[in-house]
Amino acid sequence: MKLNSEEVNAIALESRLLLTEEELSNAVRYINNFLDMLDRFKELNLENVEPFSFAETLECPLREDTVISFTNTQAIFDESEHVDGAFFKVPRIMEE
């Protein structure tokens, strides 16, 4: 599977990126090299390979989730420059 410049540029625009011609050329080459590498996985014989699923392991190496109370919320508002009253100001990312 190969992507052409128009397809990569459309993806970039959806991601709100404006690419120069050189950046677009590099992105097309990089993405197509990556897709070629993924296509090589199709050549592997995985017939006798057991599926791997991290979620089914009995011992989870991750830490336990614990709720930690944070009562000084005012400190967050005091230290941020992006506050409007009791709300955080965020930049608009979508056009109306």
N, C-alpha and C positions, 0 to 999 in steps of 0.2 A: 504494500500500500504506500503510495507516494502522495504528498500534498504539493500543490503548486503555489506560486506566490500569491495568487488571488485568495486561495483558501486560507493560507497562513495570515494574510493581511486581514481577512474577515474575522478570524479568531482573535487577532490582536485588537481589532476595533471593539469586538464584544467584551474584551478584557479591559477596555478603555486605555489601550496603548497606541501611541502613534509611533511608527517605526520609520526610520530613514531607509533609503534604498539599500544601503550597506547592511543595516540591522536586519532588514527583511531577508536579504540574501543569506546572511548568516543564520537566521532563524529557520529558514527553509532547509538549509543544509543540515543543521543540528537536529531538527525534528525528523527529517527523513532518515538520517543516520540512526536515530533512536528507534524509529519504526522498523528499519531493516534489522536491527539487533533483536527486536521483539519477534520478528518473523522467524528468526533462527530457532526460537523455542519450539516452533511447530515441527521441527525435524527430530526432536527428542522422542525416544520410545519410552513412554511412561506407563506402559501396560501393567507392569508388576510393582509399581511404586505406590506405597500406601499414601492416602491423602493426609495432609498435615492440617490440623486445626488447633490453634492455640486455645480457643475457647473451651475445648473439651478436656484439657489437661486437668488433673486433679489438684496439682499444686500450682498455685498462681504466684509468680514471683513479684507481683505488683504489691504495693503497700495497701493497707486497708484504708478505705475512705472514711474520714472522720469529719464531723461538723465542728468547726471552730468558731466560736462566737466572736464577732468583731463589733464592739460597741461604739468605737470612736469614728463614726461615719463622717462627722464634721471635718475631721482631719483630711479626708480625701478631697472634699470640696474646697477646703482652705488651700491645699497644695496644688490644685489644678487651675490652669489658666483658661480652661475650656468649660467654664461653669456659668450658667445663667439661672440665678435663683437656686432652686433645688434640682436642676436638670443639667446634664452634660450637653454641650453643643457639639454636634458632629457635622462634618462637611457633607453637603449634598453630593450624592454619587449618581443619581438618576435624574434625567431631565423630566420636566412635567409634561 
